[in-house]
Amino acid sequence: MSSRINEEDADTVVGGPSYPVKHEDLKKSDRVDESNDNHSTGTHPKKLERVSLHEFSKTADYALEERPFFVPIAKDGIIAALERIDRQLRDSGRTGLLSSKVPVSWTGREVSPGFLGLINHGGLPKILTKPGRYPGFPLRNWWARQWCGTKGLSDTAIQFQAAVISDPQNRIFVVKNSGFVAYAIDGTYDVLAVVDQTHLSTSIKDAVTDAILGSIAEIKMRSHIASGGEQEYVVALFLNIPANNCAILQRGDDLELLPAGQHYITNPNVTLRGLFTLGENQLELPTKDIFTRDQVPVGLRIYLKWQLVEPLKLTTHGYNTPYDALRDKTQSILTQIVAHLDYGTMVKQRSLGPDNLEDGSDPSSAFIDALRTRAMDEMHEAALEYGIVLKDLAVIDREFKGDIALTMDKLTTRALQAQVEAVNVDRENSNKVKQEEGALAVARIKAQSRNAQADSEAYSVIAAAKAQAERTKIEALAEAEAIRLTAEADAQAVSIRAAADAKVTDQFARGMEIRRVEVTRVQAFGNKTVFVPTDGTGVQMGNAMAVGMAAGMANGHEA
């Protein structure tokens, strides 16, 4: 059987690891193990010191044991390892593993470069390592032999992985970054699993904070039991612990810290106690009911902020999480604080944090402040016993229980109702004031609008009057000018006609002109018009007639 696990650096390392630990204030051992560099220092708020692991956490390096017909794969590859194991078999008087057949180039079974030919020779394996063709004759060459095909040299190569192997004695070991070639005379070498150490199957979360503490993978092996069935049991445990986290291993009453990094455990006596984070955590949680000095039950809601710096101390005291240790101790100390406070003080003082101090007017405030300070110191010292640094502790709320709680609820409800009613009245008054202010503002805006409109109309009337006067003036001037021009033109025309008439010397022509004037006058006044001369006897007769007619008309009116 052969197996190979490759990495880019082509290192050949077979066997399990051992891990040195870095941590502060852990118990130092007399012997410091520096045999392996597969560890992670992680991060820690204080300087870390190197201390050794206990012996029980080291994995037995079964793969490095001297055993017959087991050859680690070196840098010269699988074929060289096969040749070495073939020599070991022949030197021990057994049949060799490599076939002595010589390839040809013209016919037969073909083995390509990079492949191995497999032959079943009477139940024993034979391997063809040289590329070429292997003919089926002469017949003696294939007597009691069966061709089983070819296998690529790199078909079993797995990069960046770890293989869990069971040897013929059912001992478990892990092969990383390399491989081996083995020939089992009794039993078999079985590859139980190939593990991707960077992506393990099961994630472990903190039950309180839900933080990811790491991931694990359990490798199981089937075993036949007396009843004839099969049963699985865990033979290897792989752990991937992120930076700033750690794990605690246990064997019997012994505990051991495992730092951040990739680890595996094949010792069946070693179990995983738990995974922990070394970073800061914070949480709000309720407490159990506590009685005040006057026997009033009250429930508190507290805020905790802590950092685990020594996980071994925590697990030594039997706690699985820092929260469990802090919860018990905090409950005890807060019980002491509340037991010295009465109900009235608790009502006035809603929280008991370090930033909430009395003003000194209460005679008991000095005692309360001193007790709070002493309790915080005691809590900090108690947390250090568990390997925890307490960063902050405060009581952020309280709730009274029992009959006094019902009475307080009623009083609080009444006070709230009165407060709500007062707020509603204030709101209504405020709304009315705002409405009046709004109406006044609207009236002011309307008055301003009317004033502006009146000013605009007055200006429009004045402007229209000025425009009308200006128009009348312009029309009068134009009419006067037209009359003057007409008169001048008429006068000029009369003068011209008179001048023209004066120049006529012929009597006949003069007579004809006079007749044309008469014709024009008759045409102008009608043919029934009587023209009366304005001088001579006719004029005087006309005047006398007119006077007589006027006198007659006057007498008639008097009658």
Secondary structure, DSSP 8 states (H G I E B T S, - for coil): -EEEEE-TT----BS-----EEESS----SS---S---------SS--EEE---GGGS---GGGS--TTEEE--TT-HHHHHHHHHHHHHHTTS--SB-----BSSSSEEE-TTEEEEEEETTEEEEE-S-EEE-S-SGGGGTTEEEEEEEETTTTEEET-EEEEE-TT--EEEEES-EEEE--SSS--EEEEEE-TTS-SEEEE-TTT--EEEEEEEEEEEEE-TTS-EEEEEEEEEEEE-TTEEEEEEETTEEEEE-SEEEEE--TT-EEEEEEE-SEEEEEEE---EE-TT--EEEEEEEEEEEES-HHHHHHTT-SSHHHHHHHHHHHHHHHHHHT--HHHHHH-----TT----S-STTHHHHHHHHHHHHHHHHHHHHHTTEEEEEEEEEEEEE-HHHHHHHHHHHHHHHHHHHHHHHHHHHHHHHHHHHHHHHHHHHHHHHHHHHHHHHHHHHHHHHHHHHHHHHHHHHHHHHHHHHHHHHHHHHHHHHHHHHHHT---HHHHHHHHHHHHHHHHHHH-TT-----SSSHHHHHHHHHHHHHHHHHHHHHH-
